């Protein structure tokens, strides 16, 4: 596994991709999967700062669960992991993009990122706000 700054770079890289598909109404499953991998590298950045390295998803979850100081991170990571698994492997995944954005990106992921940033002592990535769902441009009133 990489150093904290390497995981932060991957965190921001994955986040950039997630933001690039944020407004799409299709592929909510991939929006959720990308959010999970944003979370993975946020957590790994924190672990690396403490000289901890997980080898897989199960170990990462176990480490988060056993550390009381990381409870808020675990409480937001676990639902992202479960939902991401469902989005990847269940053939009938049907959550809407609006649901994924509201609950998983602006809910669990945002809280996880904020908690990780509070825990990072040396360097913290600069996180751009998640976009608002774009709307059609306002129409001019008739003349």
N, C-alpha and C positions, 0 to 999 in steps of 0.2 A: 504494500500500500504506500501511497505517497505522503509527502509532508503536508502540513496543514494548508500552506499556501497553494499547493498543487490541487488539493481537494476544493479549496475555495474557487480556484480558476474553473474547475470542472463544474462546480455548483453554479457559477455564473453562466458558464457555457450552456448547461442544460436549461437553466432558467431563461436564457435568451431564446432558445428554441421553443420552450413552452409559451413564452409571450408571443412569439411569431405565429402561433396557431390559436391563441387565446380567443379570438373573436369568431372562429369557425363554428358553425352549427353542426357540422358533421365531425366524425372521429372523436367523440367525447372520450372514448376508451383511450386513445393515444394522448389526449390532453391529460388524463389522469395518470397514465403510465409515466409521462414526462415529469409530472409533478412529483411522483414517487422518487424518481431518480435525482431530482433536485434535492429532495429531502435526504436521500442516501449520502450525497456528497457534503451536504451541510453537516450531517451527523459525523461523517468520517473526518471532516475538517476539525471538528471539536475533539474527537478521539485522538487525532494525530497531535494536537496541541498538548494532550496529556500522555503522550507516548503509548496510546492504546490503538490497536489495529484489529479490526474484525475480519474474518475470512469469508463470511457469508451472511445472508439475511438473518438466519436464525441466531447466529452469535451476536450480531449487531443488536438485535432486539433483546437478547438476554442481558447484554452489558447495560443497555439503557434501563431495563426493568430493575436491575439490582442496585442502581445508583440513585439514592433518594434525591440528590441535587439535580438529576436529569429527569425527574418525574414529568414535568410539563412537556419536555421533548418527547418522551415515550408516549404520553397520552395523545399526542398529535401524530406521531410517527406510525403507531400501530394501526389506526384506521386508514391511513394512506396506504400502508403495506397491504392490508386486507382488501381494500377496494381495488388497488392496482392488480393484485392477483386475480380478482374476479374479472376485471377488464381484460386481462391478458388471456385467461384460460376458459372462461365461461362463454360458450358460443352465443348465448342469448343475453349478453350484457345490454341493458336498455336505458341506463341513466342518460338524461339529456345533458347537453353541453351546459345549459344554464344551471342545472343542478350541480354538476361537477365544479363549475366556476364558483358558485356561491358557497358550497359546503366544503369542498376539498381544497381549492386554491385559495380563496379568500378566507377560508376557515382554518382547517388543519395546517395547511402548508404555511400560510402567513404566520400563524402562531408559533409553529416550529421554528421558522427562520428567526423570528424575533427572540425566541428563547435561546437559540444557539448564539445569536449575536450578543446577547447579554452575558453568555458564558465565556465567549472568546475573550481572552485577556490581552493578547499582544496585537493581533491584527483582526480587523473586521472588514468583510466586504461591504461595498456600497451597494445597497439593493434599491433599484428603481421601484417605485410603486407599481403594483399590478395595474394594468389598464382597466378602465371602465369598459363595459361592453359597448362597442361602437353603435351608434344609431345613425339612421338615415339623416343626411343634412337637412336642416329646416328649409321648408319651401317658402319662397317669397309670396307675400299676399298678392292676389290678383290686382292689376292696375286699374 
